[in-house]
């Protein structure tokens, strides 16, 4: 086998293009969490029912998760810049429609359309990073920035929402998307190269329908079980989704040009990265709800104060991600990722000692440690997964990676959320067995019941509820630490030496160097200038 020439280095144009790609990523990530503090204002204006409120909050994430694989594959076939541009138009139009919605139904429909636009944008941004940066070291820095911006966007959503709601009506949380989308439409054709697979394969509509039909009921069912406990309909939805998922996988194995490359998933560098990313998002999203409730309800911070404090842990990310990249130049990536996950586990373990009267800085310090270690490891996992994929399949590879993250978030909400809820309910039943059911089910219910009680009884009930909730938080933190320990083990056992040397990177090889992929793909580099 002849050695391939070194990959071309990216210049100022490519790095400027990366900055352009961060615009959609930031705002798509923010929209995941931007309604957390806007819901009361929306409820007062549109008067949605409780079920409609849930759909307003969840519809965006459901559609986004369900369409990621479809839009990633579509970008590989027709061009990632085309899909990115189309997604930008849809996202902008949906943002305007959401801001101007005058009924709950209209807002739910607009949030669904936002999910369609977001599903076009997210895999396209990561896939274009793969095609802009062929040098492994440069791509590592670019993916580190991509991961940091994604994590920061989710953290900034509530903060931006809080700032806007201080001065404007709730529609402003959607209108803020418009300037960024307009700028993207202007700059994308100038700075971003078009890239797509050289293989002119027909888009498989049936596979697209199957992927949507498999993911939606699974994610929806998991979230419903997390919120309400076991119910037959969500459990049936999960079962149906899993069966359709098996049908989808079977179909991909039979197609010459599948939407999801099963051979890629079987590669340690890619399949292992998808798994550790799933575990990372399960820990992050599963614990996030406890953190926000603790700061607001237990420590008594206002929504805006809580949102501002929630940004502090992201400071650990800014330091940890570059440090992990530097370490990965000297040590095996599997070991560095394992170390990052162990640091994250240590952060979660420190939070198992949180009490109702603990100083805020203790909780913030533990959160900064877990966030820094986790994002540092995820950055390397994302880069390793992209490096394992040939450039022409970058859209599909990015979409499967992000779908795993979405599924991990739903699992985290279900498993860690249920674990904390069980501990809270048991402690409250032991402490105040004669309390109303609402007070023994959730902290919010206890706060609502306490408002109707005399001062002395109110303080006693809240004291018991805060202790019970904090115990639930401790248990959820322990569960998140366990997930991080598993991710660390997978990193060391599965991903050790999976990255290999620079010469083992598909970005530095040709199809002749890759016999299996060479049989399937006519060319490696598919940039269309």
C-alpha positions as CSV (number, residue, x, y, z in Angstrom):
1,X,0.0,0.0,0.0
2,X,1.4,3.4,-1.0
3,X,1.3,6.2,1.5
4,X,-1.0,9.0,0.5
5,X,0.1,12.7,0.4
6,X,-0.5,14.9,3.4
7,X,-3.9,16.4,3.6
8,X,-4.3,20.0,2.4
9,X,-4.3,22.6,5.2
10,X,-7.3,24.9,5.6
11,X,-6.7,28.6,5.2
12,X,-8.4,31.8,6.2
13,X,-11.4,31.1,4.0
14,X,-12.1,27.8,5.6
15,X,-11.8,29.2,9.1
16,X,-14.1,32.1,8.2
17,X,-16.6,29.6,6.8
18,X,-16.4,27.7,10.1
19,X,-17.5,30.9,11.9
20,X,-20.4,31.1,9.5
21,X,-21.4,27.5,10.3
22,X,-21.5,28.3,14.0
23,X,-24.4,30.7,13.5
24,X,-27.1,28.1,12.7
25,X,-25.6,25.7,15.3
26,X,-25.8,28.2,18.1
27,X,-29.4,29.2,17.4
28,X,-30.6,25.6,16.7
29,X,-29.1,24.6,20.0
30,X,-30.6,27.6,21.8
31,X,-34.1,26.7,20.6
32,X,-33.9,23.4,22.5
33,X,-34.1,25.4,25.8
34,X,-35.2,28.9,25.0
35,X,-38.8,28.3,26.0
36,X,-38.0,27.2,29.6
37,X,-38.8,30.6,31.0
38,X,-41.1,31.8,28.2
39,X,-43.9,29.3,28.9
40,X,-45.6,31.3,31.7
41,X,-45.9,34.3,29.3
42,X,-47.1,32.1,26.5
43,X,-49.7,30.4,28.8
44,X,-51.0,33.8,29.9
45,X,-51.4,35.0,26.3
46,X,-52.5,31.9,24.4
47,X,-54.1,30.0,27.3
48,X,-53.0,26.5,26.1
49,X,-54.2,23.4,28.0
50,X,-51.7,21.3,29.9
51,X,-51.3,18.8,27.0
52,X,-50.8,21.7,24.6
53,X,-48.2,23.2,26.8
54,X,-46.2,20.0,26.7
55,X,-46.4,19.8,22.9
56,X,-45.3,23.5,22.6
57,X,-42.2,22.6,24.6
58,X,-41.5,19.2,23.1
59,X,-42.6,19.4,19.5
60,X,-39.3,21.0,18.3
61,X,-37.1,18.3,19.8
62,X,-39.3,15.4,18.6
63,X,-39.3,16.6,15.0
64,X,-35.6,17.5,15.1
65,X,-34.6,14.1,16.4
66,X,-36.9,12.2,14.0
67,X,-35.6,14.0,10.9
68,X,-31.8,14.2,11.6
69,X,-31.0,10.9,9.7
70,X,-33.2,11.8,6.8
71,X,-31.8,15.3,6.3
72,X,-28.2,14.1,6.8
73,X,-28.7,11.5,4.0
74,X,-30.4,14.1,1.8
75,X,-27.5,16.4,2.2
76,X,-25.1,13.7,1.1
77,X,-27.2,13.1,-2.0
78,X,-28.2,16.6,-3.2
79,X,-25.6,18.8,-1.5
80,X,-25.0,19.8,2.1
81,X,-25.0,23.5,1.3
82,X,-28.3,23.2,-0.5
83,X,-29.8,21.5,2.6
84,X,-28.2,24.1,4.9
85,X,-29.7,27.0,2.8
86,X,-33.1,25.4,2.6
87,X,-33.1,24.7,6.3
88,X,-32.1,28.3,7.0
89,X,-35.2,29.5,5.0
90,X,-37.5,27.1,6.8
91,X,-36.0,28.0,10.2
92,X,-36.5,31.7,9.6
93,X,-40.0,31.3,8.3
94,X,-41.0,29.1,11.3
95,X,-39.4,31.6,13.7
96,X,-41.6,34.4,12.3
97,X,-44.7,32.1,12.3
98,X,-44.0,31.1,16.0
99,X,-43.6,34.8,17.1
100,X,-46.9,35.8,15.4
101,X,-48.9,32.7,16.5
102,X,-52.2,33.6,18.0
103,X,-53.3,30.1,19.1
104,X,-51.7,27.1,20.8
105,X,-52.3,25.0,17.6
106,X,-50.5,27.6,15.5
107,X,-47.5,27.7,17.9
108,X,-47.2,23.9,18.0
109,X,-47.2,23.8,14.1
110,X,-44.6,26.5,14.0
111,X,-42.4,24.6,16.5
112,X,-42.7,21.5,14.3
113,X,-41.6,23.5,11.3
114,X,-38.7,24.8,13.4
115,X,-37.7,21.2,14.0
116,X,-37.7,20.5,10.3
117,X,-35.4,23.5,9.7
118,X,-33.2,22.5,12.7
119,X,-32.9,18.9,11.3
120,X,-31.6,20.4,8.0
121,X,-29.1,22.7,9.7
122,X,-27.4,20.5,12.4
123,X,-26.0,17.6,10.4
124,X,-25.1,19.9,7.6
125,X,-22.9,22.0,9.8
126,X,-21.0,19.1,11.2
127,X,-20.7,17.4,7.7
128,X,-19.4,20.6,6.2
129,X,-16.8,20.8,8.9
130,X,-15.7,17.3,7.8
131,X,-15.4,18.6,4.2
132,X,-13.7,21.9,5.0
133,X,-10.9,20.5,7.2
134,X,-9.0,17.5,5.8
135,X,-6.0,17.8,8.1
136,X,-6.6,15.8,11.2
137,X,-5.2,18.4,13.7
138,X,-7.1,21.3,12.1
139,X,-10.3,19.2,12.0
140,X,-9.8,18.4,15.7
141,X,-9.8,22.1,16.6
142,X,-12.8,22.8,14.4
143,X,-14.8,20.0,16.0
144,X,-13.8,21.2,19.4
145,X,-15.3,24.6,18.5
146,X,-18.4,22.9,17.1
147,X,-19.0,20.9,20.3
148,X,-18.4,23.9,22.5
149,X,-20.8,26.1,20.6
150,X,-23.5,23.4,20.7
151,X,-23.1,23.0,24.5
152,X,-23.0,26.7,25.0
153,X,-26.1,27.2,22.9
154,X,-28.2,24.9,25.1
155,X,-26.9,26.8,28.2
156,X,-27.5,30.2,26.6
157,X,-31.1,29.5,25.7
158,X,-32.6,30.2,29.1
159,X,-30.3,33.2,29.6
160,X,-31.3,34.8,26.3
161,X,-35.0,34.0,27.0
162,X,-34.7,35.6,30.5
163,X,-33.1,38.8,29.1
164,X,-35.6,39.2,26.3
165,X,-38.6,38.6,28.5
166,X,-37.4,41.3,30.8
167,X,-38.0,43.9,28.0
168,X,-40.2,42.3,25.3
169,X,-43.1,40.0,24.7
170,X,-42.6,36.2,24.4
171,X,-42.4,36.3,20.6
172,X,-39.0,38.0,20.8
173,X,-37.4,34.6,21.8
174,X,-38.2,33.5,18.2
175,X,-37.6,36.8,16.4
176,X,-34.0,36.8,17.6
177,X,-33.3,33.9,15.1
178,X,-34.1,36.1,12.1
179,X,-31.0,38.4,11.9
180,X,-28.7,35.3,12.2
181,X,-30.6,33.4,9.6
182,X,-30.5,36.4,7.2
183,X,-26.7,36.7,7.7
184,X,-26.3,33.0,7.0
185,X,-28.3,33.2,3.7
186,X,-26.0,36.0,2.6
187,X,-22.7,34.5,3.6
188,X,-23.2,30.8,2.9
189,X,-23.1,30.9,-0.9
190,X,-19.9,33.0,-0.7
191,X,-17.9,31.1,1.9
192,X,-19.2,27.6,2.0
193,X,-18.3,25.1,-0.8
194,X,-20.9,22.7,-2.0
195,X,-20.2,19.1,-1.2
196,X,-22.0,15.9,-1.8
197,X,-21.5,12.2,-2.5
198,X,-20.1,11.4,-6.0
199,X,-22.5,8.5,-6.1
200,X,-25.8,9.5,-7.7
201,X,-28.0,7.2,-5.7
202,X,-31.8,7.6,-5.5
203,X,-33.1,9.0,-2.2
204,X,-34.9,6.2,-0.4
205,X,-38.2,7.6,0.7
206,X,-39.2,4.4,2.5
207,X,-36.1,4.4,4.6
208,X,-36.8,8.1,5.5
209,X,-40.3,7.2,6.6
210,X,-39.1,4.2,8.6
211,X,-36.5,6.2,10.4
212,X,-39.0,8.9,11.4
213,X,-41.6,6.3,12.4
214,X,-39.0,4.4,14.5
215,X,-37.4,7.4,16.4
216,X,-40.5,9.5,17.1
217,X,-42.5,6.9,19.2
218,X,-39.4,5.8,21.0
219,X,-38.3,9.3,22.1
220,X,-41.9,10.4,22.8
221,X,-42.6,7.2,24.8
222,X,-39.4,7.6,26.9
223,X,-40.3,11.2,27.8
224,X,-43.9,10.3,28.7
225,X,-42.8,7.5,30.9
226,X,-40.3,9.8,32.6
227,X,-43.0,12.4,33.3
228,X,-45.9,10.2,34.2
229,X,-44.5,6.8,35.1
230,X,-45.6,3.6,33.4
231,X,-48.5,3.9,31.1
232,X,-49.6,1.3,28.4
233,X,-49.8,3.7,25.4
234,X,-46.2,5.1,25.7
235,X,-44.8,1.6,26.4
236,X,-46.6,0.3,23.3
237,X,-45.2,3.3,21.3
238,X,-41.7,2.4,22.4
239,X,-42.2,-1.3,21.4
240,X,-43.6,-0.3,18.0
241,X,-40.7,2.1,17.4
242,X,-38.2,-0.6,18.2
243,X,-39.8,-3.0,15.8
244,X,-39.8,-0.4,13.1
245,X,-36.2,0.4,13.9
246,X,-35.3,-3.3,13.3
247,X,-37.1,-3.1,10.0
248,X,-35.1,0.0,9.1
249,X,-31.8,-1.6,10.0
250,X,-32.7,-4.7,8.0
251,X,-33.5,-2.6,5.0
252,X,-30.2,-0.7,5.3
253,X,-28.3,-4.0,5.2
254,X,-30.0,-4.9,1.8
255,X,-29.5,-1.5,0.0
256,X,-26.5,-0.8,-2.2
257,X,-26.5,2.8,-1.1
258,X,-28.1,2.9,2.3
259,X,-29.2,5.9,4.3
260,X,-27.2,4.6,7.3
261,X,-24.0,2.7,6.6
262,X,-24.0,-0.3,8.9
263,X,-20.4,-1.1,8.1
264,X,-19.4,2.3,9.5
265,X,-21.4,1.7,12.7
266,X,-19.5,-1.5,13.2
267,X,-16.2,0.3,13.1
268,X,-14.9,0.9,16.6
269,X,-14.0,4.5,16.0
270,X,-17.5,5.4,14.9
271,X,-19.8,3.0,16.8
272,X,-17.9,3.5,20.0
273,X,-18.1,7.2,19.7
274,X,-21.8,7.1,19.1
275,X,-22.2,5.0,22.3
276,X,-20.1,7.3,24.5
277,X,-21.9,10.4,23.1
278,X,-25.3,8.7,24.0
279,X,-24.1,8.1,27.6
280,X,-22.8,11.7,27.9
281,X,-26.0,13.2,26.8
282,X,-28.0,10.9,29.1
283,X,-26.0,12.1,32.0
284,X,-26.2,15.8,31.0
285,X,-29.9,16.1,30.1
286,X,-30.9,13.7,32.9
287,X,-29.3,15.8,35.6
288,X,-30.0,19.3,34.1
289,X,-33.6,19.3,35.3
290,X,-32.5,18.7,38.9
291,X,-30.0,21.5,38.7
292,X,-32.4,24.1,37.4
293,X,-35.1,23.2,40.0
294,X,-32.5,23.1,42.8
295,X,-31.3,26.6,42.0
296,X,-34.8,28.0,41.6
297,X,-37.0,26.3,44.1
298,X,-34.5,25.1,46.9
299,X,-32.1,28.1,46.8
300,X,-34.9,30.6,46.0
301,X,-33.3,32.2,42.9
302,X,-35.5,34.0,40.3
303,X,-35.8,32.4,36.8
304,X,-33.4,35.0,35.4
305,X,-30.9,34.6,38.2
306,X,-31.0,30.8,37.9
307,X,-30.5,31.1,34.1
308,X,-27.4,33.4,34.6
309,X,-25.9,31.0,37.2
310,X,-26.5,28.1,34.9
311,X,-23.9,29.6,32.5
312,X,-21.1,29.4,35.1
313,X,-20.5,25.6,34.6
314,X,-19.8,26.3,30.9
315,X,-16.6,28.1,31.9
316,X,-15.2,24.6,32.6
317,X,-15.9,23.7,29.0
318,X,-13.9,26.6,27.6
319,X,-10.8,25.4,29.4
320,X,-11.3,21.6,29.1
321,X,-12.0,21.2,25.4
322,X,-8.6,22.8,24.2
323,X,-6.7,20.9,27.0
324,X,-8.1,17.6,25.8
325,X,-7.1,18.4,22.2
326,X,-3.6,19.1,23.3
327,X,-3.4,15.9,25.4
328,X,-4.7,13.9,22.4
329,X,-1.6,14.9,20.4
330,X,0.6,13.1,23.0
331,X,-1.5,10.3,24.3
332,X,-3.9,7.8,22.8
333,X,-7.3,9.4,22.3
334,X,-9.1,6.5,24.1
335,X,-7.2,7.2,27.3
336,X,-7.7,11.0,27.0
337,X,-11.5,10.5,26.5
338,X,-11.6,8.0,29.4
339,X,-9.9,10.5,31.6
340,X,-12.4,13.2,30.6
341,X,-15.3,11.0,31.5
342,X,-13.7,10.1,34.8
343,X,-13.3,13.8,35.5
344,X,-16.9,14.2,34.7
345,X,-17.8,11.3,37.0
346,X,-15.8,13.0,39.8
347,X,-17.9,16.2,39.3
348,X,-21.1,14.3,39.5
349,X,-19.9,12.4,42.6
350,X,-19.1,15.7,44.3
351,X,-22.8,16.7,43.7
352,X,-24.0,13.6,45.6
353,X,-23.0,15.6,48.8
354,X,-25.2,18.6,47.9
355,X,-27.6,19.5,50.7
356,X,-30.6,21.9,50.8
357,X,-28.4,24.5,52.7
358,X,-25.2,24.0,50.7
359,X,-23.5,27.2,49.4
360,X,-24.3,27.8,45.7
361,X,-20.6,27.9,44.8
362,X,-20.3,24.2,45.8
363,X,-22.9,23.1,43.3
364,X,-21.5,25.4,40.6
365,X,-18.0,24.0,41.1
366,X,-19.1,20.4,40.9
367,X,-21.2,21.3,37.8
368,X,-18.2,23.0,36.1
369,X,-16.0,19.9,36.7
370,X,-18.5,17.5,35.2
371,X,-19.3,19.8,32.3
372,X,-15.7,20.4,31.5
373,X,-14.7,16.7,31.6
374,X,-17.8,15.6,29.6
375,X,-17.5,18.1,26.8
376,X,-13.7,17.5,26.5
377,X,-14.4,13.8,26.0
378,X,-17.3,14.5,23.6
379,X,-15.2,16.8,21.5
380,X,-12.7,13.9,20.9
381,X,-15.5,11.5,20.3
382,X,-17.1,13.7,17.7
383,X,-13.8,14.2,15.9
384,X,-13.0,10.5,16.0
385,X,-16.4,9.6,14.6
386,X,-16.1,12.2,11.7
387,X,-12.6,11.0,11.0
388,X,-13.9,7.4,10.6
389,X,-16.4,8.5,7.9
390,X,-15.5,9.1,4.3
391,X,-16.2,12.7,3.3
392,X,-19.1,11.6,0.9
393,X,-21.0,10.1,3.9
394,X,-20.3,12.9,6.3
395,X,-23.9,14.0,6.4
396,X,-25.2,10.6,7.3
397,X,-22.4,10.0,9.8
398,X,-23.1,13.4,11.5
399,X,-26.9,12.7,11.6
400,X,-26.5,9.3,13.2
401,X,-24.1,10.7,15.8
402,X,-26.6,13.5,16.6
403,X,-29.6,11.1,16.7
404,X,-27.7,9.1,19.3
405,X,-27.3,12.2,21.3
406,X,-31.0,13.0,21.1
407,X,-31.9,9.4,22.1
408,X,-29.4,9.7,25.0
409,X,-31.0,12.9,26.2
410,X,-34.4,11.2,26.2
411,X,-33.1,8.2,28.1
412,X,-31.4,10.4,30.6
413,X,-34.6,12.2,31.3
414,X,-36.4,8.9,31.7
415,X,-34.0,7.0,33.8
416,X,-32.4,9.6,36.0
417,X,-35.6,11.6,36.2
418,X,-37.5,8.5,37.3
419,X,-34.8,7.6,39.8
420,X,-34.9,11.0,41.4
421,X,-38.7,11.1,41.4
422,X,-38.8,7.7,43.2
423,X,-36.4,8.9,45.9
424,X,-38.4,12.1,46.4
425,X,-41.7,10.3,46.7
426,X,-40.4,7.7,49.1
427,X,-38.8,10.4,51.4
428,X,-41.8,12.6,51.3
429,X,-44.1,9.6,52.2
430,X,-41.9,8.7,55.1
431,X,-41.6,12.4,56.4
432,X,-45.2,13.6,55.8
433,X,-47.4,10.5,55.1
434,X,-50.6,12.6,55.5
435,X,-49.5,15.3,52.9
436,X,-51.6,15.7,49.8
437,X,-50.6,13.5,46.8
438,X,-49.4,16.5,44.8
439,X,-46.9,17.4,47.6
440,X,-45.5,13.8,47.6
441,X,-45.2,13.5,43.8
442,X,-43.2,16.6,42.8
443,X,-41.3,19.5,44.4
444,X,-43.5,21.9,42.4
445,X,-46.6,20.2,43.8
446,X,-45.2,20.6,47.3
447,X,-44.5,24.3,46.8
448,X,-48.1,24.8,45.5
449,X,-49.6,23.0,48.5
450,X,-47.3,25.0,50.9
451,X,-48.7,28.3,49.6
452,X,-52.1,27.4,51.1
453,X,-50.9,26.5,54.5
454,X,-50.3,28.6,57.7
455,X,-46.7,29.9,58.1
456,X,-45.4,27.3,60.5
457,X,-46.9,24.3,58.5
458,X,-45.7,25.8,55.3
459,X,-42.1,26.0,56.5
460,X,-42.2,22.5,57.8
461,X,-43.6,21.1,54.5
462,X,-41.1,23.0,52.4
463,X,-38.2,21.9,54.6
464,X,-39.1,18.2,54.2
465,X,-39.7,18.7,50.4
466,X,-36.3,20.4,49.9
467,X,-34.5,17.6,51.8
468,X,-36.4,15.0,49.8
469,X,-35.7,16.7,46.4
470,X,-32.0,17.2,47.3
471,X,-31.8,13.5,48.1
472,X,-33.3,12.8,44.7
473,X,-30.7,15.1,43.1
474,X,-27.9,13.2,44.9
475,X,-29.2,9.9,43.6
476,X,-29.5,11.3,40.0
477,X,-25.9,12.6,40.3
478,X,-24.8,9.1,41.4
479,X,-26.6,7.6,38.4
480,X,-24.9,10.2,36.1
481,X,-21.5,9.4,37.6
482,X,-22.1,5.7,36.9
483,X,-23.0,6.5,33.2
484,X,-19.7,8.5,33.0
485,X,-17.8,5.5,34.5
486,X,-19.3,3.2,31.8
487,X,-18.4,5.8,29.1
488,X,-14.8,5.9,30.4
489,X,-14.6,2.1,30.3
490,X,-15.9,2.0,26.7
491,X,-13.4,4.7,25.7
492,X,-10.4,2.8,27.1
493,X,-11.5,-0.7,25.9
494,X,-13.2,0.1,22.6
495,X,-11.7,3.4,21.5
496,X,-8.1,2.8,22.5
497,X,-6.0,2.9,19.3
498,X,-9.2,3.3,17.3
499,X,-8.0,6.7,16.2
500,X,-4.7,5.4,15.1
501,X,-2.1,7.6,13.5
502,X,-2.8,10.4,11.0
503,X,-2.2,8.0,8.2
504,X,-5.1,5.9,9.4
505,X,-7.5,8.8,9.0
506,X,-9.9,8.4,6.1
507,X,-9.4,12.1,5.4
508,X,-5.8,11.3,4.4
509,X,-6.5,8.3,2.3
510,X,-7.9,7.4,-1.1
511,X,-10.5,4.8,-2.0
512,X,-7.7,2.5,-3.1
513,X,-6.4,2.5,0.4
514,X,-9.8,1.5,1.7
515,X,-10.8,-1.7,0.0
516,X,-14.2,-2.1,1.6
517,X,-15.3,1.5,1.1
518,X,-13.5,1.6,-2.3
519,X,-15.9,-1.1,-3.6
520,X,-18.9,1.1,-2.6
521,X,-17.8,4.6,-3.4
522,X,-16.2,5.9,-6.6
523,X,-14.2,8.7,-5.0
524,X,-13.3,10.0,-1.6
525,X,-13.3,13.8,-2.0
526,X,-16.6,15.2,-3.4
527,X,-16.2,18.9,-3.0
528,X,-18.0,20.8,-5.8
529,X,-16.6,24.3,-6.0
